[in-house]
Amino acid sequence: MTRLNLVLLLAVIASALYLVNVQYESRRLFTELDKATSEAHRLDVEQDRLQVEKRAQATPLRVEKLAKEKLQMRTASPAITAYASYTQEIAANPEPAQGRQPARPVR
């Protein structure tokens, strides 16, 4: 009888230790889930902020201003536009110049 009581006591102690371990692991996982949820929310807010900033940076007026100031670009006009034309000389000598294909006329 005492052996049976001893075995049952060991089973109860093992069961209690297992229960404590499971509860501890459950709490740890819940805190990790809460941290991950708050991090996901923070990233969503940051993504929204960056999208707004991106839209503000890409306005046509700002792009044109930067092109003029930083890149010294200017608006295209007929006075500064160079047109390529198809001549008979190119048609007579169709060999590519420096490994490039010659321009072909559009029909």
C-alpha positions in Angstrom: 0.0 0.0 0.0 2.8 2.4 0.8 4.4 1.8 -2.6 1.1 2.6 -4.3 0.8 5.8 -2.3 4.4 6.7 -3.1 3.8 6.1 -6.9 0.6 8.2 -6.8 2.5 11.0 -4.9 5.2 11.0 -7.5 2.5 11.1 -10.3 0.8 14.1 -8.6 4.1 16.0 -8.2 5.1 15.3 -11.8 1.6 16.4 -12.9 1.9 19.6 -10.9 5.4 20.4 -12.2 4.1 19.8 -15.8 1.1 22.1 -15.2 3.4 24.9 -13.8 5.7 24.5 -16.8 2.8 24.7 -19.3 1.4 27.8 -17.6 4.8 29.5 -17.7 5.2 28.7 -21.3 1.7 29.9 -22.1 2.4 33.3 -20.4 5.7 33.6 -22.2 4.1 33.0 -25.6 1.3 35.4 -24.8 3.8 38.2 -24.0 5.7 37.4 -27.3 2.4 37.6 -29.2 1.6 40.9 -27.6 5.0 42.3 -28.5 4.7 41.1 -32.1 1.2 42.7 -32.4 2.4 46.0 -31.1 5.4 45.9 -33.4 3.1 45.1 -36.4 1.0 48.1 -35.4 4.1 50.4 -35.2 5.2 49.2 -38.6 1.8 49.9 -40.1 1.8 53.4 -38.7 5.4 53.9 -40.1 4.4 52.6 -43.5 1.4 55.0 -43.7 3.7 57.9 -42.7 6.3 56.9 -45.3 3.5 56.7 -48.0 2.4 60.2 -47.2 6.0 61.4 -47.3 6.5 59.7 -50.6 3.5 61.3 -52.1 4.6 64.7 -50.8 8.1 64.2 -52.3 6.8 63.2 -55.7 4.6 66.2 -56.6 5.2 67.4 -60.1 6.2 70.9 -59.0 8.8 69.6 -56.7 10.2 67.2 -59.3 10.4 70.0 -61.8 12.1 72.3 -59.3 14.7 69.7 -58.4 15.3 68.9 -62.1 15.9 72.6 -62.9 18.0 73.3 -59.8 20.1 70.2 -59.2 20.3 68.7 -62.6 20.3 72.0 -64.6 17.6 70.6 -66.9 15.3 72.8 -68.9 12.0 72.4 -70.6 12.1 71.0 -74.1 11.2 73.4 -76.8 11.5 73.3 -80.6 14.4 75.7 -80.4 16.6 73.2 -78.4 15.2 70.0 -79.9 17.5 68.1 -82.3 15.7 65.9 -84.8 17.3 62.8 -86.4 16.5 62.2 -90.1 16.9 59.3 -92.3 19.3 60.0 -95.2 20.3 58.2 -98.4 23.8 57.8 -97.1 22.7 55.6 -94.2 20.4 53.6 -96.5 23.3 52.9 -98.9 25.7 51.8 -96.1 23.7 49.7 -93.6 26.7 48.5 -91.6 26.4 49.0 -87.9 28.6 51.7 -86.4 30.6 50.4 -83.3 28.5 47.3 -82.9 25.1 49.0 -82.9 22.3 48.4 -85.3 21.5 51.3 -87.7 18.3 53.2 -87.2 15.5 51.9 -89.4 12.8 54.2 -90.7 9.3 53.9 -89.3 6.6 53.1 -91.8 
